[in-house]
Amino acid sequence: MLTVALIGCGQWGPNLARIFHTDSRSRLKYVCDLDDSRSGLLAHRLRGVTIARDIHQILDDEEIDAIVIATPLVTHYEIVKASLEAGKHVLVEKPLAPEFVQALELTELAKSNNKILMVGYVFLFNPGILKAKECLTTGVLGELRYIQAIRTSLGPIRFDTNALWDLASHDISIMLYCVADNPVFVSGVGGYFTGNPRADIVSASIKFDNGSMGFLYSSWIDPCKVRRATFVGEEKMLLFDDMSPFESIKIFDKGVERGDLLDTYGVHRMGIRVGDILLPRLEPIEPLNNECCAFIDACLKSVTNPAIGDLPLRVTAILESIDKSIIQDGAPVEVETDLFN
Ligand SMILES: NC(=O)c1ccc[n+]([C@@H]2O[C@H](COP(=O)([O-])OP(=O)(O)OC[C@H]3O[C@@H](n4cnc5c(N)ncnc54)[C@H](O)[C@@H]3O)[C@@H](O)[C@H]2O)c1
């Protein structure tokens, strides 16, 4: 049994609280928030859960094995560090920390303290993304050419980070997981439209060492909620659409290939191949539940998963490099590959 405390009871924290409260292998002991009304509301809904006055009540309680953190990004470094130093396992919401050096320090601290530090990259536990990864590793799609990810909605607009860190961080986690190669350079541009000093819209690209590309488009001032990633392989193409839960994956037997000889000088027409569309059956599992179960497995049984260790750290490195490119109006910025070996 894993005894857990939740810090941060805003929009997202209650979703995590629900799962740790109901899972038979965990017990949610405390909820904590700077705003008493938020923790009070949540504790009222969850039988047997106590409101912690402050984070120290949680850190000092020897019964607490793990701390789940759903506070704004700007607070992650301090709360994660204090939690690891108090000997607790940590599940922190994405991204890990606002700076790469901080993310590195926390990752090393977790390693040296022999504690789990997992980041809430929930799409790595989404049955649709797991299917996409399977199609890539088993060769169904052929060699990957590119992944294009679009993530838009109207709000929430955050004031401690930009749309890149808030939204595209999910897509970068998906790309690193699926491409499984080192990024070489990135480029990005941002749009500032709400008076927020941080970008509301970001468009960015990532070039990987093996030649595949990642294209990102994220906005929190868009009228439509879109959560979509297209995987284009040499053999087939795959669409992941998280807004279409019963058909979140479509595999298209479509492609572009060298076609007929056009003339006697050996010039070819590009052939367009259009075949069947497959809708694979996916297990109807809630991704967040999968994520929390993976965290419990990691803490209780030392079973690792992609949201632990290098991947969340690499996401932070890529985010920081894209930020640098945005400041330079899209100039290519090298990603330090030493970090990826
Ligand atoms: N995985 C996902 O799909 C997903 C979705 C939404 C949000 N998130 C992440 O969850 C985190 C929180 O997002 P949110 O939308 O719930 O934000 P929010 O602003 O709605 O809630 C944050 C809460 O944290 C509390 N808080 C702030 N500093 C604190 C501190 N030092 N100690 C205790 N409580 C503190 C605030 O009072 C607030 O109630 C962010 O990292 C965000 O990126 C993840």
Ligand as a Chemical Component Dictionary entry (heavy atoms), coordinates in Angstrom:
data_LIG
# 
_chem_comp.id                   LIG 
_chem_comp.type                 NON-POLYMER 
_chem_comp.pdbx_formal_charge   0 
_chem_comp.three_letter_code    LIG 
# 
loop_
_chem_comp_atom.comp_id 
_chem_comp_atom.atom_id 
_chem_comp_atom.alt_atom_id 
_chem_comp_atom.type_symbol 
_chem_comp_atom.charge 
_chem_comp_atom.model_Cartn_x 
_chem_comp_atom.model_Cartn_y 
_chem_comp_atom.model_Cartn_z 
_chem_comp_atom.pdbx_ordinal 
LIG N1  N1  N 0  -1.355 16.195 -17.517 1  
LIG C1  C1  C 0  -2.282 17.016 -17.973 2  
LIG O1  O1  O 0  -2.955 16.740 -18.958 3  
LIG C2  C2  C 0  -2.499 18.327 -17.264 4  
LIG C3  C3  C 0  -3.689 19.044 -17.425 5  
LIG C4  C4  C 0  -3.836 20.229 -16.729 6  
LIG C5  C5  C 0  -2.813 20.712 -15.922 7  
LIG N2  N2  N 1  -1.669 19.981 -15.809 8  
LIG C6  C6  C 0  -0.565 20.460 -14.973 9  
LIG O2  O2  O 0  -0.969 20.480 -13.613 10 
LIG C7  C7  C 0  -0.359 21.562 -12.925 11 
LIG C8  C8  C 0  -1.442 22.418 -12.280 12 
LIG O3  O3  O 0  -2.305 22.877 -13.293 13 
LIG P1  P1  P 0  -3.798 23.368 -12.927 14 
LIG O4  O4  O 0  -4.471 23.610 -14.216 15 
LIG O5  O5  O -1 -4.431 22.452 -11.949 16 
LIG O6  O6  O 0  -3.461 24.768 -12.237 17 
LIG P2  P2  P 0  -4.393 25.589 -11.230 18 
LIG O7  O7  O 0  -3.820 26.953 -11.205 19 
LIG O8  O8  O 0  -5.825 25.373 -11.548 20 
LIG O9  O9  O 0  -4.127 24.887 -9.815  21 
LIG C9  C9  C 0  -2.930 24.977 -9.133  22 
LIG C10 C10 C 0  -3.223 24.940 -7.632  23 
LIG O10 O10 O 0  -1.973 24.895 -6.940  24 
LIG C11 C11 C 0  -2.102 25.722 -5.780  25 
LIG N3  N3  N 0  -0.746 26.112 -5.371  26 
LIG C12 C12 C 0  0.101  26.991 -5.965  27 
LIG N4  N4  N 0  1.271  27.040 -5.318  28 
LIG C13 C13 C 0  1.178  26.176 -4.274  29 
LIG C14 C14 C 0  2.051  25.787 -3.225  30 
LIG N5  N5  N 0  3.281  26.303 -3.127  31 
LIG N6  N6  N 0  1.618  24.886 -2.303  32 
LIG C15 C15 C 0  0.372  24.365 -2.384  33 
LIG N7  N7  N 0  -0.523 24.703 -3.359  34 
LIG C16 C16 C 0  -0.120 25.586 -4.295  35 
LIG C17 C17 C 0  -2.971 26.884 -6.234  36 
LIG O11 O11 O 0  -3.575 27.528 -5.117  37 
LIG C18 C18 C 0  -3.983 26.171 -7.131  38 
LIG O12 O12 O 0  -5.140 25.764 -6.415  39 
LIG C19 C19 C 0  0.505  22.298 -13.961 40 
LIG O13 O13 O 0  1.823  21.806 -13.905 41 
LIG C20 C20 C 0  -0.129 21.873 -15.300 42 
LIG O14 O14 O 0  0.806  21.884 -16.364 43 
LIG C21 C21 C 0  -1.505 18.810 -16.433 44 
# 
loop_
_chem_comp_bond.comp_id 
_chem_comp_bond.atom_id_1 
_chem_comp_bond.atom_id_2 
_chem_comp_bond.value_order 
_chem_comp_bond.pdbx_ordinal 
LIG N1  C1  SING 1  
LIG C1  O1  DOUB 2  
LIG C1  C2  SING 3  
LIG C2  C3  SING 4  
LIG C2  C21 DOUB 5  
LIG C3  C4  DOUB 6  
LIG C4  C5  SING 7  
LIG C5  N2  DOUB 8  
LIG N2  C6  SING 9  
LIG N2  C21 SING 10 
LIG C6  O2  SING 11 
LIG C6  C20 SING 12 
LIG O2  C7  SING 13 
LIG C7  C8  SING 14 
LIG C7  C19 SING 15 
LIG C8  O3  SING 16 
LIG O3  P1  SING 17 
LIG P1  O4  DOUB 18 
LIG P1  O5  SING 19 
LIG P1  O6  SING 20 
LIG O6  P2  SING 21 
LIG P2  O7  DOUB 22 
LIG P2  O8  SING 23 
LIG P2  O9  SING 24 
LIG O9  C9  SING 25 
LIG C9  C10 SING 26 
LIG C10 O10 SING 27 
LIG C10 C18 SING 28 
LIG O10 C11 SING 29 
LIG C11 N3  SING 30 
LIG C11 C17 SING 31 
LIG N3  C12 SING 32 
LIG N3  C16 SING 33 
LIG C12 N4  DOUB 34 
LIG N4  C13 SING 35 
LIG C13 C14 SING 36 
LIG C13 C16 DOUB 37 
LIG C14 N5  SING 38 
LIG C14 N6  DOUB 39 
LIG N6  C15 SING 40 
LIG C15 N7  DOUB 41 
LIG N7  C16 SING 42 
LIG C17 O11 SING 43 
LIG C17 C18 SING 44 
LIG C18 O12 SING 45 
LIG C19 O13 SING 46 
LIG C19 C20 SING 47 
LIG C20 O14 SING 48 
# 
